[in-house]
């Protein structure tokens, strides 16, 4: 690890991505935002377990891996949910399910599936030295497939569309498991999909979570190298063309912050690129509202409604950079703001948490113990970090 990367910034970036997901888990995809306050007797301020029922759940209507999208009566192929991935969870996706929360049965401080996969990536990175970036990606992909298809490897109930789509195609390709054959399948699949019309279900903020350990593992390298390996991996998981600019922009911010650059300044640059010609006016107008506001949370909630509360990457990234501008030196307030503006706050929370964690470490500060000690994966993360990133 080169000396210009601040080691504590790197450590807290890893920790922050898991915290950002976990604290949002019980209210993941709450689109009617005031219901957060109703269901938890106030706005979220600590780790909570999810309720059994979710106020706006579409879990029972979601496609089970027969095809991309939501289920219909015309779906005939066997679902991958329950048989290939998410073993034992198919009943939770049925119309007769007694609970509707996407993460039902989880406990306070636990992480959703994408973070489980990210932890598995950390294990893979720790498993051996790699001959090349391609060697690394092949091994990560192989271990991802093993992890996802192994019963009881995690305790989540929901898998995003990209997981379901990948494994539906994997089954159709006769389930290749050899490293080289699997990588060839993934590349051919990506090449085919990149030539087609982009699927909006892949243009989502969740694309950042699984590759974040790869990005941070390589963050000591030049920016163009980090971008290259991240693009190579993400084109396998999210094979759409419109995400590249967001991926490059995010990595650029993170690459600078772990070296001591101001997250506030870097986030503002990124936000201006996101918002385009109206950026300066919008940022000034929002800052004025914040300055005069007696309820900052409501001001951010209205902004989120304007930019986009859902998973789609344009709005999600703009929300992340807005929060970073205001909470670049206050990890807890930034994480809680993300949770309580609702919507796709888990995966947005991971991407945000990595930036806020990096800034916290670079500034010589620490994440409050309530967030590290209450995180279910805390000890595992520390162990893997010490083995991987301090070589």
C-alpha positions in Angstrom: 0.0 0.0 0.0 1.5 3.3 -1.0 1.9 6.0 1.6 -0.3 8.6 -0.1 -3.4 6.4 0.6 -4.4 7.0 4.1 -4.8 3.6 5.7 -7.6 4.7 8.1 -9.5 6.2 5.3 -9.4 2.9 3.5 -10.4 0.9 6.6 -13.4 3.2 7.4 -14.5 3.2 3.8 -14.9 -0.6 4.0 -16.7 -0.3 7.3 -18.9 2.5 6.1 -20.3 0.6 3.2 -21.6 -2.2 5.5 -22.9 0.3 8.1 -24.7 2.3 5.4 -26.6 -0.8 4.2 -27.3 -2.3 7.6 -28.9 0.8 9.3 -31.2 1.2 6.2 -32.1 -2.4 6.0 -35.4 -2.3 8.0 -36.8 0.6 5.9 -35.3 -0.4 2.6 -37.6 0.7 -0.3 -40.0 2.7 2.0 -41.3 5.0 -0.7 -44.0 6.6 1.5 -41.4 8.2 3.7 -43.5 9.3 6.7 -44.3 5.6 7.3 -40.7 5.2 8.5 -41.5 7.5 11.4 -44.8 5.7 12.1 -43.4 2.1 11.9 -40.4 2.8 14.2 -41.9 5.4 16.6 -39.7 8.1 15.2 -37.1 8.5 12.5 -34.4 5.8 12.4 -31.5 6.6 14.8 -30.1 3.2 15.5 -29.9 -0.3 14.1 -33.4 -1.9 14.0 -34.8 -5.2 12.9 -37.4 -5.1 10.1 -41.1 -5.5 10.6 -42.7 -8.6 9.1 -44.8 -6.5 6.7 -43.5 -3.8 4.4 -45.9 -0.9 3.5 -45.0 -0.8 -0.2 -43.6 -4.3 -0.9 -43.9 -5.8 -4.4 -42.0 -9.0 -3.3 -45.0 -11.2 -4.0 -45.3 -9.7 -7.5 -41.5 -9.9 -8.3 -40.2 -12.2 -11.0 -38.6 -15.3 -9.5 -35.9 -15.6 -12.0 -37.9 -17.0 -15.0 -37.2 -13.8 -16.9 -36.3 -10.2 -16.1 -39.1 -8.1 -14.7 -42.1 -9.1 -12.6 -43.9 -12.4 -12.6 -46.9 -13.1 -14.8 -49.2 -16.0 -15.5 -47.2 -16.7 -18.7 -44.0 -17.6 -16.8 -43.3 -21.3 -17.3 -39.6 -22.0 -16.7 -38.8 -23.1 -13.2 -37.9 -20.1 -11.0 -34.3 -19.7 -9.8 -35.6 -18.4 -6.5 -35.7 -21.4 -4.1 -34.0 -23.9 -6.4 -30.8 -22.2 -7.6 -30.4 -19.1 -5.3 -32.2 -18.0 -2.1 -32.8 -21.6 -1.1 -35.8 -22.1 1.1 -37.1 -18.6 0.3 -39.6 -19.2 -2.5 -42.6 -19.3 -0.2 -41.8 -15.7 0.8 -42.2 -14.6 -2.8 -45.6 -16.3 -3.2 -49.0 -14.6 -3.2 -49.8 -16.5 0.0 -46.8 -15.4 2.0 -47.6 -14.3 5.5 -44.9 -11.6 5.5 -44.0 -9.1 2.9 -40.7 -7.4 4.0 -37.8 -7.8 1.5 -35.5 -8.7 4.4 -37.9 -10.5 6.7 -36.4 -12.5 9.6 -33.1 -10.5 9.7 -32.0 -8.9 13.0 -30.7 -5.4 13.8 -27.2 -4.8 12.5 -27.4 -7.4 9.8 -26.7 -6.8 6.1 -28.6 -7.3 2.9 -27.5 -9.7 0.1 -25.3 -7.4 -1.9 -23.2 -6.8 1.2 -23.0 -10.5 1.9 -21.7 -10.8 -1.7 -19.2 -7.9 -1.0 -18.0 -9.8 2.1 -17.5 -12.9 -0.1 -15.4 -10.7 -2.5 -13.2 -9.7 0.5 -12.7 -13.4 1.3 -11.7 -14.1 -2.3 -9.3 -11.2 -2.4 -7.7 -12.7 0.7 -7.5 -16.2 -0.7 -4.3 -15.9 -2.8 -2.3 -13.6 -4.9 -3.5 -13.0 -8.4 -1.6 -13.1 -11.7 -3.6 -10.4 -13.4 -6.8 -8.4 -13.1 -8.5 -11.1 -15.3 -7.4 -13.8 -12.9 -8.9 -11.8 -10.0 -12.2 -11.3 -11.8 -12.4 -14.9 -12.8 -11.9 -16.0 -9.2 -14.4 -13.5 -7.8 -17.0 -14.6 -10.3 -16.5 -18.2 -9.6 -16.7 -17.7 -5.8 -19.8 -15.5 -6.3 -21.6 -18.3 -8.1 -20.6 -20.9 -5.4 -21.7 -18.5 -2.7 -25.1 -17.8 -4.3 -25.9 -21.4 -5.1 -24.9 -22.8 -1.7 -27.8 -23.2 0.7 -27.6 -21.2 3.9 -24.7 -19.0 2.8 -26.7 -16.0 3.9 -30.0 -15.2 5.5 -31.6 -12.6 3.2 -34.9 -13.1 1.4 -34.5 -10.7 -1.6 -32.2 -10.7 -4.6 -32.0 -7.8 -7.0 -32.9 -8.2 -10.7 -29.3 -8.5 -11.8 -28.8 -11.6 -9.6 -31.9 -13.3 -10.8 -31.2 -12.5 -14.5 -27.6 -13.8 -14.2 -28.7 -17.1 -12.7 -31.6 -17.5 -15.1 -29.1 -17.2 -18.0 -26.6 -19.4 -16.2 -29.1 -22.2 -15.9 -30.0 -21.8 -19.6 -26.3 -22.2 -20.3 -26.2 -25.5 -18.4 -24.7 -24.1 -15.2 -21.0 -23.7 -16.1 -18.8 -24.0 -13.0 -15.3 -24.3 -14.4 -13.6 -20.9 -13.9 -12.7 -20.4 -17.5 -16.1 -21.7 -18.8 -18.0 -19.5 -16.4 -16.0 -16.4 -17.3 -16.5 -17.1 -21.0 -20.3 -17.5 -20.4 -20.3 -14.2 -18.5 -18.4 -12.3 -21.2 -20.5 -13.6 -24.0 -23.7 -12.8 -22.1 -22.4 -9.2 -21.4 -21.4 -8.7 -25.1 -24.8 -9.8 -26.2 -26.6 -7.6 -23.7 -24.5 -4.5 -24.4 -25.6 -4.6 -28.0 -29.3 -4.6 -27.0 -31.4 -1.8 -25.6 -30.4 -0.9 -22.1 -32.5 -2.5 -19.4 -33.4 0.2 -16.7 -33.3 -2.5 -14.0 -29.5 -2.6 -14.4 -29.0 1.1 -14.3 -29.2 1.2 -10.6 -27.1 2.3 -7.6 -26.8 -1.3 -6.4 -24.1 -1.9 -9.0 -21.6 -0.3 -6.7 -21.9 -2.6 -3.7 -20.3 -5.9 -4.8 -17.3 -4.3 -6.7 -16.5 -1.9 -3.9 -14.0 -4.3 -2.2 -12.3 -4.7 -5.6 -12.1 -0.9 -6.1 -10.7 -0.4 -2.6 -8.3 -3.3 -2.9 -6.8 -1.6 -6.0 -7.3 2.0 -4.8 -3.5 2.5 -4.3 -3.0 2.2 -8.0 -3.4 5.0 -10.6 -7.0 6.1 -11.2 -7.2 4.7 -14.7 -6.2 1.3 -13.5 -8.8 1.2 -10.8 -11.5 2.4 -13.3 -10.4 -0.3 -15.8 -10.8 -3.3 -13.4 -14.0 -1.9 -12.0 -15.5 -1.5 -15.5 -14.4 -5.0 -16.4 -16.2 -6.5 -13.4 -19.3 -4.3 -13.6 -19.9 -5.1 -17.3 -20.4 -8.7 -16.1 -22.9 -7.9 -13.3 -24.6 -4.9 -14.9 -24.1 -5.0 -18.7 -25.5 -1.6 -19.8 -23.6 1.3 -21.3 -25.2 4.2 -19.5 -23.6 3.4 -16.1 -19.9 4.0 -17.1 -19.9 7.8 -16.5 -21.4 7.3 -13.0 -18.9 4.5 -12.2 -15.9 6.6 -13.3 -17.1 9.7 -11.4 -17.7 7.8 -8.2 -14.3 6.1 -8.3 -12.6 9.4 -9.0 -14.1 10.9 -5.8 -13.2 7.9 -3.7 -9.7 7.7 -5.2 -9.1 11.4 -4.2 -10.7 11.2 -0.8 -8.6 8.3 0.5 -5.6 10.4 -0.4 -6.8 13.3 1.8 -8.8 15.4 -0.7 -11.9 17.2 0.7 -15.0 15.1 0.3 -17.1 18.3 0.3 -15.1 19.7 -2.7 -15.0 16.4 -4.6 -18.7 15.7 -4.1 -19.5 19.2 -5.3 -17.5 18.6 -8.5 -19.3 15.3 -9.0 -22.7 16.8 -8.3 -22.2 19.6 -10.9 -21.3 16.9 -13.5 -24.5 15.0 -12.5 -26.8 17.9 -12.6 -25.5 19.5 -15.8 -26.1 23.2 -16.8 -28.5 23.9 -14.0 -26.1 22.6 -11.3 -24.9 25.9 -9.9 -28.4 27.4 -9.6 -29.8 24.2 -8.0 -26.9 23.9 -5.5 -27.2 27.5 -4.5 -31.0 27.3 -4.1 -30.7 24.1 -2.0 -28.0 25.6 0.2 -30.2 28.6 0.8 -33.1 26.4 1.9 -30.8 24.4 4.2 -29.5 27.7 5.8 -33.0 28.9 6.5 -34.5 25.6 7.4 -35.6 24.6 10.9 -36.2 21.0 9.6 -33.2 19.9 7.6 -34.5 16.4 7.2 -37.7 17.6 5.5 -35.6 19.8 3.2 -33.5 16.8 2.1 -36.7 14.7 1.7 -38.2 17.2 -0.7 -34.9 17.3 -2.6 -34.9 13.5 -2.8 -38.4 13.6 -4.2 -37.2 16.0 -6.8 -34.0 14.1 -7.8 -35.4 10.6 -7.5 -36.0 8.4 -4.5 -35.8 5.1 -6.4 -32.8 2.9 -7.3 -32.1 4.5 -10.7 -28.6 5.7 -10.8 -28.9 9.3 -11.9 -31.1 10.4 -9.0 -29.4 8.1 -6.5 -25.9 9.5 -7.2 -27.1 13.1 -7.1 -28.6 12.4 -3.7 -25.3 10.8 -2.5 -23.2 13.8 -3.5 -25.7 16.2 -1.9 -25.4 14.4 1.4 -21.6 14.2 1.1 -21.4 18.0 0.6 -23.2 18.6 3.8 -22.0 15.7 6.0 -18.4 15.2 4.7 -17.2 15.4 8.3 -20.2 13.9 10.2 -20.5 10.2 9.4 -23.5 9.5 11.6 -25.6 12.4 10.4 -24.9 11.6 6.8 -25.8 7.9 7.2 -29.0 8.7 9.1 -30.0 11.3 6.5 -29.7 8.7 3.8 -31.9 6.3 5.7 -34.6 8.7 6.6 -35.1 10.2 3.1 -36.3 6.7 2.2 -36.5 4.8 -1.1 -33.5 2.8 -2.2 -31.5 3.6 0.9 -29.6 0.4 1.4 -27.5 0.2 -1.7 -27.4 4.0 -1.9 -26.3 3.8 1.8 -23.4 1.5 0.9 -22.1 3.7 -1.8 -22.5 6.8 0.5 -21.1 5.0 3.5 -17.8 4.2 1.7 -17.4 7.9 0.8 -18.3 9.1 4.3 -16.1 6.5 5.9 -13.1 7.4 3.7 -13.6 11.1 4.6 -13.9 10.2 8.3 -10.6 8.3 8.3 -8.8 10.8 6.2 -9.8 13.6 8.6 -8.4 11.5 11.5 -11.8 11.0 13.0 -13.6 7.7 13.9 -17.0 6.2 13.3 -19.0 6.2 16.5 -18.8 2.9 18.4 -22.6 2.4 18.3 -22.3 1.8 14.5 -19.2 -0.5 14.6 -20.1 -2.5 17.7 -23.7 -3.0 16.5 -22.7 -4.2 13.1 -23.1 -8.0 12.8 -20.2 -8.3 10.3 -17.9 -6.0 12.3 -15.4 -8.6 13.5 -15.3 -10.4 10.1 -14.6 -7.1 8.3 -11.8 -6.2 10.7 -10.2 -9.7 10.3 -10.4 -9.6 6.5 -9.2 -6.0 6.3 -6.2 -6.8 8.4 -5.3 -9.7 6.2 -6.1 -8.1 2.9 -5.3 -4.5 3.0 -2.3 -4.4 5.3 -0.1 -6.7 3.2 
